[in-house]
Amino acid sequence: MTTRSLREQTLPRFALRREEAAASLSVSASTFDKWVGDGRMPKGRKVDGLMLWDTEQVREHWLALRDGVMTHNPLDEMVL
């Protein structure tokens, strides 16, 4: 990750790159990928070839994970 200036660090963040989203949760990028894959974290959005995660969605998913509430059940997408 690159070093950011104090000004850049204090600006409000609306979207995070994969590594930043993982760091905001104090987990590795591979753990974050696993959580995205199983629905515990939101899927990112591709914008001009760049994957970004909405900071509010990451926070909402974290609160649900913290509180033991699963916001998305990947089994819901399976055909019975």
HELIX and SHEET records of a PDB file:
HELIX    1   1 LEU A    6  THR A   10  1                                   5    
HELIX    2   2 ARG A   18  SER A   24  1                                   7    
HELIX    3   3 ALA A   29  GLY A   37  1                                   9    
HELIX    4   4 THR A   55  ARG A   66  1                                  12    
HELIX    5   5 PRO A   74  GLU A   77  5                                   4    
SHEET    1   A 3 ALA A  15  LEU A  16  0                                        
SHEET    2   A 3 LEU A  50  ASP A  54 -1                                        
SHEET    3   A 3 ARG A  45  VAL A  47 -1                                        
END                                                                             
